[in-house]
Amino acid sequence: MAEIFTVTIKEIVERLKLEMVYSHKDISELTICDNDCNRPGLQLMGFYEYFNAERVQICGNMEFAYLATLDEQTRRKRIEALFATKIPLFIIARGHELYPEMTEFAEKYEVPIARTTDSTTAFIAALIGFLSVRLAPRITRHGVLIEVYGEGILIVGESGVGKSECAIELVKRGHRLVADDAVEIRKTSNVTLVGSSPDNIRHFLELRGIGIINTRRLFGMGAVKVSEKIDLIVELEPWDSNKVYDRMGVDNEYTTILGVQVPSLTIPIKPGRNLAVILEVAAMNNRQKKMGYNAAQELLDNLGLHMDTNEKVKNWDNV
């Protein structure tokens, strides 16, 4: 069974600078679990088919204009029907004044009410963006996440293979550390994964023989970042002379995390290989591929050769 994540109404109020009009209890105890919201225009007309009462409800100019066309008795009936569903939060956009029955039924059915002066569309975009990150499905994986030339690279591999040493060399070369050892990965959309570090170990990095260091204090604020989109997964493994490694880069390898496919590479390591430089090149090459250019394919075309491209997919969701 998938874990359900929540966000408190207090966090929403503070992040989006809302005015709290009414709450039956401490808003730090009230939670939201759905990352979408709804404008209840149809519900105010009496239509509740497919209505999701777990979503935040937002009323703006259109809803208030419709309510103004109703007589008082009908308006009270429609507002009570909406509040009777026990919606988790009712938000009024554009600073509209409440109808008296809104507060009355909010108290009766224990529905918190907040208000914003923002336009309805702009506020909905900000709210969904915030909820999508805070309520996103997530997993934690062992590895190092670092931003290299704007590309988020997740470095994975066996313990002791050299992930942290590679990361510290990249930091010294001007790139930014996001997470070491434990990377919390969130699915913020159907095509996007964002990685971050757990709060209690953020900016710390372990180097065998030295111990724990604080990257931010040693190298400054420019050497760290709180979160980063995962654009490439690089698996480091000891060089195996019996294994055939990809030398052309024609084949595409992907790793599936939370249902999202991310480009991946396997890089063999042995003494003498400069991993930091290799990862810098990997980051730039990955960006070129996203922009539609593949050096291996151009070389084959120049040689008049044709080679079928194969895709290999590794699934981490079952790990």
C-alpha positions as CSV (number, residue, x, y, z in Angstrom):
1,M,0.0,0.0,0.0
2,A,1.4,3.4,-1.0
3,E,2.3,5.8,1.7
4,I,0.0,8.8,2.0
5,F,1.8,12.2,2.5
6,T,0.1,15.3,4.0
7,V,0.7,19.0,4.4
8,T,-0.7,21.2,7.1
9,I,-3.0,24.1,6.5
10,K,-0.5,26.2,8.5
11,E,2.2,25.5,5.9
12,I,-0.1,26.5,3.1
13,V,-1.1,29.7,4.9
14,E,2.4,30.7,5.6
15,R,3.8,29.8,2.2
16,L,1.1,31.5,0.1
17,K,0.5,34.3,2.6
18,L,-3.2,33.7,3.2
19,E,-5.5,35.4,5.6
20,M,-7.1,32.9,7.9
21,V,-10.8,33.8,8.3
22,Y,-12.1,30.8,10.3
23,S,-10.8,27.6,11.7
24,H,-12.4,25.3,14.3
25,K,-9.0,24.2,15.6
26,D,-5.3,24.9,15.4
27,I,-4.4,24.9,11.7
28,S,-1.1,23.2,12.4
29,E,-3.2,20.1,13.2
30,L,-5.3,20.2,10.0
31,T,-3.9,18.5,7.0
32,I,-4.4,18.2,3.2
33,C,-3.6,15.0,1.4
34,D,-4.7,15.7,-2.2
35,N,-2.3,17.7,-4.5
36,D,-5.1,19.1,-6.7
37,C,-7.7,21.8,-6.1
38,N,-11.2,22.6,-7.4
39,R,-13.3,25.6,-8.4
40,P,-16.8,24.5,-7.2
41,G,-18.9,26.2,-9.8
42,L,-20.8,23.1,-10.8
43,Q,-21.3,22.2,-7.1
44,L,-22.9,25.5,-6.4
45,M,-25.3,24.7,-9.1
46,G,-26.1,21.4,-7.4
47,F,-24.0,18.9,-9.5
48,Y,-21.9,16.6,-7.3
49,E,-21.2,13.7,-9.7
50,Y,-17.4,12.9,-9.6
51,F,-16.9,15.6,-6.9
52,N,-13.8,15.0,-4.8
53,A,-14.4,16.3,-1.3
54,E,-10.7,15.8,-0.3
55,R,-9.6,18.7,-2.5
56,V,-9.1,22.3,-1.5
57,Q,-12.0,24.4,-2.9
58,I,-11.4,27.9,-4.3
59,C,-14.0,30.5,-5.2
60,G,-13.3,33.6,-7.3
61,N,-15.1,36.2,-9.4
62,M,-17.1,33.6,-11.4
63,E,-18.4,31.7,-8.3
64,F,-19.3,34.9,-6.4
65,A,-21.0,36.4,-9.5
66,Y,-23.2,33.3,-9.8
67,L,-24.0,33.3,-6.1
68,A,-25.1,37.0,-6.5
69,T,-27.8,35.8,-9.0
70,L,-29.5,33.5,-6.4
71,D,-32.1,34.4,-3.9
72,E,-31.1,34.1,-0.3
73,Q,-32.8,30.8,0.4
74,T,-31.3,29.1,-2.6
75,R,-27.9,30.5,-1.9
76,R,-27.9,29.2,1.6
77,K,-29.0,25.8,0.4
78,R,-26.2,25.6,-2.2
79,I,-23.5,26.8,0.2
80,E,-24.6,24.4,2.9
81,A,-24.5,21.5,0.5
82,L,-20.9,22.3,-0.4
83,F,-19.8,22.7,3.2
84,A,-21.7,19.6,4.3
85,T,-19.2,17.5,2.3
86,K,-16.6,18.4,4.9
87,I,-14.1,19.9,2.4
88,P,-10.6,20.3,4.0
89,L,-10.2,24.0,3.2
90,F,-12.3,26.7,1.5
91,I,-10.3,29.6,0.0
92,I,-11.7,32.9,-1.3
93,A,-9.7,34.6,-4.0
94,R,-9.5,38.3,-5.0
95,G,-10.3,39.3,-1.4
96,H,-14.1,38.9,-1.7
97,E,-16.3,39.4,1.3
98,L,-17.9,36.3,2.7
99,Y,-21.6,35.7,2.7
100,P,-22.8,35.4,6.4
101,E,-23.9,31.8,5.8
102,M,-20.4,30.8,4.8
103,T,-19.1,31.4,8.3
104,E,-22.3,29.9,9.7
105,F,-21.9,26.6,7.8
106,A,-18.1,26.6,8.3
107,E,-18.7,26.5,12.0
108,K,-21.4,23.9,11.7
109,Y,-19.4,21.5,9.5
110,E,-16.0,22.4,10.8
111,V,-14.6,23.7,7.5
112,P,-11.6,26.1,7.7
113,I,-11.8,29.3,5.5
114,A,-8.9,31.3,4.2
115,R,-8.7,34.3,1.9
116,T,-6.2,35.7,-0.6
117,T,-6.1,38.9,-2.7
118,D,-4.5,37.1,-5.6
119,S,-6.3,36.4,-8.8
120,T,-7.9,32.9,-8.9
121,T,-5.8,31.5,-11.7
122,A,-2.5,32.8,-10.4
123,F,-3.3,31.5,-6.9
124,I,-4.4,28.0,-8.2
125,A,-1.1,27.7,-10.1
126,A,0.9,28.6,-7.0
127,L,-1.1,26.2,-4.8
128,I,-0.8,23.3,-7.1
129,G,2.9,23.8,-7.6
130,F,3.4,23.8,-3.8
131,L,1.2,20.8,-3.2
132,S,2.7,18.8,-6.0
133,V,6.1,19.0,-4.4
134,R,5.0,18.5,-0.8
135,L,2.6,15.6,-1.5
136,A,4.6,14.0,-4.3
137,P,5.3,10.2,-4.1
138,R,8.8,9.6,-2.9
139,I,11.5,7.1,-2.2
140,T,14.9,7.2,-0.7
141,R,17.9,5.7,-2.4
142,H,21.6,5.4,-1.5
143,G,23.8,7.6,-3.6
144,V,25.0,11.2,-4.2
145,L,23.1,13.9,-6.1
146,I,25.1,16.8,-7.5
147,E,24.4,19.5,-10.0
148,V,26.9,19.6,-12.9
149,Y,26.5,22.4,-15.5
150,G,22.8,22.6,-14.6
151,E,22.3,18.9,-14.9
152,G,21.2,16.9,-11.9
153,I,23.4,13.8,-11.7
154,L,22.6,10.9,-9.3
155,I,25.7,8.9,-8.6
156,V,25.0,5.4,-7.4
157,G,27.1,2.3,-6.8
158,E,28.3,0.0,-4.1
159,S,29.5,1.4,-0.8
160,G,33.1,2.5,-1.0
161,V,33.3,2.7,-4.7
162,G,34.2,6.4,-4.6
163,K,30.9,8.3,-5.0
164,S,31.7,10.9,-2.3
165,E,35.3,11.4,-3.4
166,C,34.0,12.1,-6.9
167,A,31.4,14.5,-5.5
168,I,34.0,16.5,-3.5
169,E,36.2,16.8,-6.6
170,L,33.2,18.1,-8.5
171,V,32.5,20.6,-5.8
172,K,36.0,21.9,-5.9
173,R,35.6,22.4,-9.7
174,G,32.6,24.7,-9.0
175,H,29.6,22.4,-9.1
176,R,27.0,22.0,-6.3
177,L,26.3,19.2,-3.9
178,V,22.6,18.4,-3.3
179,A,22.7,15.2,-1.2
180,D,25.2,12.6,0.0
181,D,24.5,9.0,1.2
182,A,20.7,9.3,1.2
183,V,18.8,10.9,-1.7
184,E,15.1,11.6,-1.2
185,I,13.5,11.4,-4.7
186,R,10.1,12.9,-5.4
187,K,7.9,12.5,-8.4
188,T,6.6,16.0,-9.0
189,S,5.1,15.3,-12.4
190,N,4.7,12.3,-14.8
191,V,8.0,13.2,-16.3
192,T,10.0,14.9,-13.5
193,L,11.9,13.6,-10.5
194,V,13.4,16.0,-8.0
195,G,16.0,14.9,-5.5
196,S,16.9,16.4,-2.2
197,S,18.6,15.5,1.1
198,P,16.9,14.7,4.4
199,D,17.0,17.7,6.6
200,N,19.1,16.2,9.3
201,I,22.1,15.3,7.0
202,R,21.8,18.2,4.5
203,H,25.2,19.6,3.3
204,F,27.1,16.9,5.2
205,L,29.4,14.6,3.3
206,E,31.4,11.5,4.4
207,L,35.0,10.9,3.2
208,R,36.7,7.7,4.3
209,G,39.9,8.5,6.2
210,I,38.8,12.1,7.0
211,G,35.3,11.6,8.3
212,I,32.2,13.9,8.1
213,I,32.6,17.4,6.6
214,N,30.1,20.2,6.2
215,T,30.3,21.1,2.5
216,R,28.5,24.5,2.9
217,R,30.9,25.6,5.7
218,L,34.0,24.5,3.9
219,F,33.3,25.7,0.4
220,G,30.6,28.3,0.9
221,M,26.9,28.7,0.0
222,G,27.7,28.5,-3.7
223,A,28.8,24.9,-3.3
224,V,25.5,23.5,-2.2
225,K,21.9,23.3,-3.4
226,V,18.7,22.2,-1.6
227,S,17.1,20.3,-4.4
228,E,17.7,19.5,-8.1
229,K,15.9,17.7,-10.9
230,I,17.4,14.3,-11.7
231,D,18.5,14.4,-15.4
232,L,21.0,11.5,-15.4
233,I,21.8,8.5,-13.3
234,V,25.5,7.3,-13.3
235,E,26.4,4.0,-11.8
236,L,30.0,3.6,-10.8
237,E,31.4,0.1,-10.7
238,P,34.9,-1.4,-10.4
239,W,36.5,-2.2,-13.8
240,D,35.7,-5.8,-14.9
241,S,38.1,-6.9,-17.6
242,N,35.7,-9.6,-18.6
243,K,32.8,-7.2,-19.2
244,V,32.1,-5.4,-22.5
245,Y,31.5,-1.7,-21.9
246,D,29.7,0.6,-24.3
247,R,32.3,2.5,-26.3
248,M,30.0,4.2,-28.9
249,G,27.0,5.5,-26.8
250,V,24.5,4.5,-29.5
251,D,22.4,2.4,-27.2
252,N,20.1,4.2,-24.8
253,E,20.0,3.1,-21.2
254,Y,17.2,4.1,-18.8
255,T,16.4,3.6,-15.1
256,T,12.8,3.7,-14.0
257,I,12.1,5.4,-10.7
258,L,8.5,5.9,-9.5
259,G,7.4,5.2,-13.1
260,V,9.6,7.9,-14.6
261,Q,12.4,6.8,-17.0
262,V,15.7,8.6,-16.5
263,P,18.7,8.3,-18.8
264,S,21.5,6.3,-17.2
265,L,25.1,5.3,-17.7
266,T,27.5,2.7,-16.2
267,I,31.0,4.0,-15.8
268,P,33.8,1.5,-14.9
269,I,36.4,2.9,-12.5
270,K,40.1,2.1,-12.0
271,P,43.2,3.9,-10.9
272,G,44.1,6.7,-13.3
273,R,40.6,7.6,-14.5
274,N,39.5,11.2,-13.7
275,L,35.9,10.6,-12.6
276,A,35.2,14.3,-12.1
277,V,36.1,15.2,-15.7
278,I,34.2,12.1,-17.0
279,L,31.0,13.2,-15.2
280,E,31.4,16.8,-16.4
281,V,31.5,15.4,-20.0
282,A,28.6,13.0,-19.3
283,A,26.5,16.0,-18.1
284,M,27.3,18.1,-21.2
285,N,26.7,15.1,-23.5
286,N,23.4,14.4,-21.8
287,R,22.3,18.0,-22.4
288,Q,23.3,17.7,-26.1
289,K,21.2,14.6,-26.5
290,K,18.2,16.3,-25.0
291,M,18.7,19.1,-27.5
292,G,18.7,16.5,-30.3
293,Y,22.4,16.0,-31.0
294,N,24.1,12.6,-30.7
295,A,27.8,12.5,-31.5
296,A,27.9,8.7,-32.0
297,Q,25.1,8.8,-34.5
298,E,26.8,11.7,-36.4
299,L,30.1,9.7,-36.6
300,L,28.2,6.6,-38.0
301,D,26.5,8.8,-40.5
302,N,29.9,10.2,-41.6
303,L,31.2,6.7,-42.0
304,G,28.1,5.7,-44.0
305,L,27.2,3.1,-41.4
306,H,23.9,2.3,-39.9
307,M,23.4,0.8,-36.5
308,D,20.1,0.0,-34.7
309,T,19.6,1.8,-31.4
310,N,18.6,-0.5,-28.5
311,E,17.0,0.6,-25.3
312,K,17.8,-1.0,-22.0
313,V,15.6,-0.3,-19.0
314,K,16.4,-1.0,-15.4
315,N,13.5,-0.8,-12.9
316,W,14.3,0.6,-9.4
317,D,10.6,0.5,-8.4
318,N,10.9,-3.1,-7.4
319,V,14.2,-2.7,-5.6
